[in-house]
């Protein structure tokens, strides 16, 4: 579905729509790429994993860490680079032969991640890197590398790269569990079939959701947003608030649904926007919160893979058990992140303190 905005009397389409539309193709390519299985087989014997990543990559790792633990029966810890350097003291007491360090950077140039990986390599840890750019600093530093193969993403707010990160991390869990004997061949086939079905449904999901957004003029008065979830969708909350912060350049907040009532709720008013991400882990509390906010006339949208009676601001997605519908839910978040600024007549990638990253040398 083509979405445009007006600029100087001309219709302009953000490049982000193209990247979002490309996602299903690249995700299916990742599932069908035998190289991923071969690389993961080389790191199957580790029983502890430390993941280091910035921004969206960190959010993806937060979403999938527990999934990897369940599938592969390993301990998984996720850190930002600064937190890793100053607070990941437990790694000093790990068995280096049984501990894998994973670094993630779509561009392969994130300075903070590279600094951590260099330190860990010097200490004798094995490194697995995830990146989209072959021969990047991230690629050359790793002992092993998983590639996104999703082509260029020239955008401040990453979309297709984020979803590719999610899927590669999930494959680490599924294949590691398979090689260790915790996941059967039949289960691998079942997981892949369900993931393929979800990915193939994304295109139609986009069409229907964009139509809904347009009919509702969703976000026309948005000046801030709270993104609330739980379980696997907690990482989606992190990503949702970051995406809208990047494209709307406005204050955004995130929390899990159990913590939301411990102070954050006090800042709400009728000009606030709340996005609830419900995958069934806290279904009753999610719906009660939706009802409460609706009664208070606080703009709220509930995205859910659960069954509810139809309401205007409850948007359903299909239930996929293997990943709690995470690809569907994050796809809708990505669509919101480009739809809302364009509704306001804004370019999602407009300059907004862009020189800061150069000033502080965010990338090498």
C-alpha positions, -999 to +999 in steps of 0.1 A: +000+000+000+015+033-011+016+060+016+027+096+008+031+129+025+031+164+010+062+185+007+063+218-013+032+206-031+048+173-042+039+138-030+069+123-012+071+087+001+095+079+029+122+053+022+111+036+054+080+022+036+102+004+011+124-011+039+093-023+058+078-038+027+111-057+020+111-074+054+091-106+044+115-113+016+147-110+037+132-129+066+123-158+044+158-157+029+172-160+064+151-190+072+161-207+039+198-199+042+218-231+051+248-210+061+231-199+093+227-235+105+264-242+096+276-212+116+254-220+146+266-256+147+301-242+154+290-225+186+265-251+198+285-263+228+285-231+249+263-231+281+265-194+288+259-165+264+266-128+269+251-105+243+264-069+238+244-044+216+232-008+213+198+005+206+175-016+184+200-045+185+198-045+223+160-044+221+159-074+198+183-093+221+161-085+251+131-099+233+148-132+224+172-139+253+146-160+272+137-178+240+173-188+235+175-200+271+144-222+267+154-237+234+191-243+240+192-247+279+217-220+283+221-189+305+217-157+284+226-122+296+220-090+276+240-058+281+245-024+264+282-018+259+286+007+288+267-016+311+288-046+299+321-028+306+312-015+340+287-040+354+291-074+338+314-086+365+301-121+364+318-128+331+352-127+350+341-159+367+329-178+337+346-208+320+359-192+288+357-225+270+319-226+277+310-190+273+301-173+240+301-135+236+277-122+209+281-087+195+254-072+173+256-042+149+237-039+117+262-015+102+292-033+119+306+000+131+291+005+166+321+018+186+308+007+220+301-029+209+335-032+191+354-020+222+337-046+244+343-074+218+380-064+215+383-067+253+366-100+254+387-114+225+419-104+243+406-123+274+402-154+253+364-156+248+349-168+215+330-141+196+299-146+174+290-114+155+257-104+138+260-078+111+247-068+077+280-056+063+307-081+052+343-070+060+330-044+084+350-040+117+324-062+134+327-089+108+365-090+109+366-091+147+343-121+152+354-157+152+321-165+135+295-142+118+258-144+110+248-120+082+215-103+077+218-101+039+191-074+039+208-048+017+213-012+027+190+005+052+197+042+049+175+053+078+179+066+113+151+043+125+159+007+116+131-016+106+140-045+084+174-048+101+156-051+135+134-079+124+164-097+108+182-095+141+152-110+159+151-139+135+189-146+135+188-147+173+158-170+173+177-194+149+206-194+174+181-208+200+164-232+177+195-247+160+215-248+193+187-267+209+185-290+180+222-298+180+222-304+217+192-327+215+167-305+233+147-297+201+136-326+178+137-325+140+099-325+140+099-295+163+123-276+141+101-282+111+070-271+131+088-239+142+099-230+107+065-237+092+049-214+118+075-186+113+071-189+075+033-186+078+036-155+100+062-139+077+041-145+046+011-129+063+030-096+069+021-080+036-016-084+041-012-073+077+004-041+064-025-034+040-052-038+066-034-020+094-026+011+072-062+013+062-072+012+099-046+039+108-059+061+080-095+057+090-087+064+126-063+092+118-042+074+145-017+097+162-030+130+148-027+146+183+003+125+195+028+145+215+041+116+236+035+079+239+038+051+265+045+016+251+036-011+276+040-049+272+053-080+289+071-112+284+086-115+249+070-081+241+090-063+267+118-059+242+091-048+217+082-021+242+118-009+242+118-009+204+084+008+201+094+037+223+127+040+205+111+039+170+086+067+178+113+087+196+134+085+165+107+093+139+085+117+159+114+133+179+092+134+210+092+120+245+084+083+247+083+059+277+082+021+281+074-003+308+061-038+315+025-040+325+032-051+361+055-021+367+032+004+350+011+008+382+042+016+403+044+053+395+044+057+357+006+057+356+005+090+376+019+110+346-010+101+323-036+126+312-061+129+283-033+142+259-012+111+266-011+081+241-007+046+253+002+016+232-004-018+248+013-049+234-006-080+245+006-116+237-014-133+264+013-134+291-006-109+313-039-109+294-062-100+322-041-071+334-037-058+299-074-058+292-082-042+326-056-015+318-072-009+284-106-006+300-093+018+326-076+041+301-106+041+278-129+051+306-105+079+315-106+091+278-068+085+275-060+076+239-051+039+239-045+012+213-043-025+223-024-047+198-031-083+207-029-119+195-057-128+220-094-131+214-115-101+225-149-088+215-145-062+187-137-026+199-125+003+178-091+005+194-083-032+199-063-044+169-059-081+165-031-101+149-030-139+144-016-160+172+017-177+165+028-198+194+065-202+186+073-165+189+042-150+206+035-132+173+065-110+178+071-104+140+035-093+135+034-070+165+068-054+158+057-050+121+027-029+133+050-008+155+073-001+126+043+010+104+031+033+132+066+048+134+065+060+099+027+066+095+024+090+125+051+115+115+039+116+079+004+123+092+019+153+109+036+163+076+070+153+089+098+133+073+106+104+097+143+108+088+145+146+091+176+161+107+173+161+145+206+166+162+221+142+136+256+158+142+257+145+178+267+110+168+297+124+149+305+147+177+308+118+202+322+093+177+293+068+180+307+048+150+342+040+138 
